[in-house]
Amino acid sequence: MHEAKVLPAEPKAPAIDWALFLFLVLFLNVRLPCKLIALVLIFVLRPDFRFGLRLPFRRDGRRSRLPLFYPAMALIALWNAFAHGPLTGTNYGFSLAGGLAYWMAGLLAIHQVKLAVDRLPATTLHRTLVAFFAINAAVSIFTLLKIMIEARTFNPYLYQGEYQKYFINTGDYIRGILFDTSSANALINAFGVLYFISRKRAGMALICMTVMLLTGSNATDIIAFCALLWMLIAGRGRERKSLALLSLFMLILFTVRISPQNHLYVFGTIENSLSKGPGTGVNADKPAVRITDMPDSLLDRDGRRMKIATRYVDSVSYLFWLKRDSVYKRLGVQWPKIRPRPRPDLDAPEFQSRLDTTLEMRKKLLEFIRLQHMEDQVAMAGEGYGRLPGKFIAMRQAIDFLRRHPGKWLFGDGMGNYSSKLAFRSTGLGMSGKYPESIRYISPEFKAGHLALYLYYFTKGPALHSVLNTPDSVYDQMLAEYGLAGVLIFVFFYLGYFCRQPGSTGIPLLFMMAIGFCLNYWFEQLSVVVVFELIMLMDRKESLSAVTKE
């Protein structure tokens, strides 16, 4: 008898793909050297350069493995540079090289993410994401605990001491493992909320929701509210809908009870945008005054209601201590006379927002304005303030610029010339990372437009230093620097690429990212987009496997 041949057992899939985990941790770090190390390391561990890029409408019907968006953007940038770009006699060549490096990094990152999704089982990918979000949550919560200990309060979101060092700004310190802006941490955790709700992982969904709320990002909260409402109405499964409803309840509770000043700020901004007269932001540099000391004639309806509520709280506190003293006396208890602990004087200077907390930055920007002779341009950029946030004014600037230069409607003004992180970085001001002053480049269009608008807001008081007043927006960038060609390529070759066969997470996540592109130059940030692409590709893989089983 012949012995049966024993086949070697298939290698067991790892619980966590540490190569992908390490890549996410390093690549999402805000520092460019860490991103470069992440790319080099992942290609050493997975040396594969078969990108599988294919032009559309092929006869064999095979689609491109990766979105053609990244190489197409680089080609438009090269066309603009050599067709009518300022390559000679300026430092634009250095800026161009940096911009092309951004697009190349994005292509390399999605290539490695696609490799991981294609080669690894769904369980390994899921556990890797769980590990990433768990460690990010641990770092975020540890940061909050440090703030609570330093401020000696359980809720630093209401703590006005130390010149309002925390208070409404508390969320800005919750940056997680990214060490990037809090808005990036907020949006990534919003992705996590949708991802874990779709997989019915209640614990991780609530953890991601908690971290998202702690960042205090009003824009992300609004986007997440819409996406969760979508899942509640159009989602499938009672458990998913219950988690979406619980997440909505957490959002409302945090907004009303933990950090009420955030929603007041949002409503104030909307009211200013809809008003016909000048907004309240013109007084942003004036010190705050306790609301109970303000006359009713200077307050709106909500302000008068807040004044009544504040006086009510003060009177209830006084009556409580008065009654407690009277009870001791009536019982004949010889107890030391109890007095309420002295309430802090919120009109004192240490409870006001101090203008000199950003004094160094303002000095630097004002000196830059003086050296660049931009006083008139900055003043003109502020016209119309109080009716629209800076983001809307920036889009209006871009459209007006293209109307004055109809020849640039097709391919835009060129990469780094009007609206991008690269344009801000090339100024050498350090607003988007360090840049050598010896190769500084500022295009005249950017100088008169978005740069002047940014300087207008950020040389004012801290109340105007909001994401709503920055010109950062992917849509603005596509239109102004890449023209209608760039917009169409972005819609069809990027958003369209991820619209193919989305699963349970895909539709709300795509909606969230599409709105999120209004908030920042996310492609140049090299952070949020990578997590979005990973979850979308995982979602598509599971959707295709479900269709195959059926």
Secondary structure as UniProt FT lines:
FT   HELIX           18..27
FT   HELIX           32..45
FT   TURN            59..60
FT   HELIX           69..84
FT   HELIX           92..119
FT   HELIX           122..151
FT   HELIX           156..158
FT   HELIX           161..164
FT   HELIX           167..173
FT   HELIX           176..178
FT   HELIX           182..198
FT   TURN            199..200
FT   HELIX           202..214
FT   TURN            215..216
FT   HELIX           218..234
FT   HELIX           238..253
FT   HELIX           254..258
FT   HELIX           260..274
FT   HELIX           280..283
FT   TURN            284..285
FT   HELIX           291..293
FT   HELIX           296..298
FT   HELIX           301..331
FT   TURN            346..347
FT   HELIX           349..351
FT   HELIX           355..358
FT   HELIX           359..371
FT   TURN            372..373
FT   HELIX           375..381
FT   TURN            382..384
FT   TURN            386..387
FT   HELIX           390..404
FT   HELIX           406..408
FT   TURN            409..411
FT   TURN            415..416
FT   HELIX           421..425
FT   TURN            426..428
FT   TURN            431..432
FT   HELIX           437..439
FT   HELIX           444..446
FT   HELIX           447..451
FT   HELIX           452..458
FT   HELIX           462..464
FT   HELIX           467..469
FT   HELIX           474..490
FT   HELIX           491..495
FT   HELIX           496..499
FT   TURN            504..505
FT   HELIX           506..516
FT   TURN            517..519
FT   HELIX           522..525
FT   HELIX           528..549
//
